[in-house]
């Protein structure tokens, strides 16, 4: 009986340790914080180092699917579909994320990123310098 309890305990610990992040594999509809219009569908993927990235799967705004003309460096003139806009986002516990960056394809700028998961909504706060000087978009989970 003791061996069975120990085996089950070890199995439970191993399962928890290997559990993927709750955002991993999920798809979200980005919502513009100014116009409230849906912009794109993005999918989160957990990287080998445990951080998350998010890639545009589909552009929802007609006429904006072509290229990131205002983006800089490696993202310059890349198609928006397939563009990874979130990098290095880390789960810091209690459905909070920090330490990432996000590219705004409209301006071409890269911002620091914090996020908060609230069931079927994801509050994404992009900022320069301090979080208080940023703006928040609320994305909706796609089922």
Phi, psi and omega in degrees: 000318179299318180297321179295316179297317179296316180298316179295321178297315178296321178297317180296317179296316179296321179295316179294321181294328183264002181295135180285159176299146181299337178276339184302124177084357181274152180246138184230143174267119179282138181238123179297129183288341180267312185267344184065015179273145174289133184251316186199167170251128180236148180241131178272142179224132177278130180272168181300330180275005177091353177275168180248148171232161178224133184240138178291123179265326183206136175267128185263347181265114180302138179088354181248013185274352188287274189222157177271075187292333181268353179290159182249165174059228185294344182266352182304125177060019175281149175299142178292323177291123182093356180282127176276113185259341177244134179226143167066022180286130184245137175283120180252012177097160178053041178061028178246146181228149183205173172080007182262183174221155180222140178262132173264105182298336179290321182256339184083001182274153175249133182239154169293158187221136168235153179215157179221124181267124181230073181069251182261013174235151180227112179274116182252115181251110176262141183203160171249130179076265182249148184301328181297340182259031181242195176220156185242135170248143175253114180266152181248135179293138175259127183266000000 
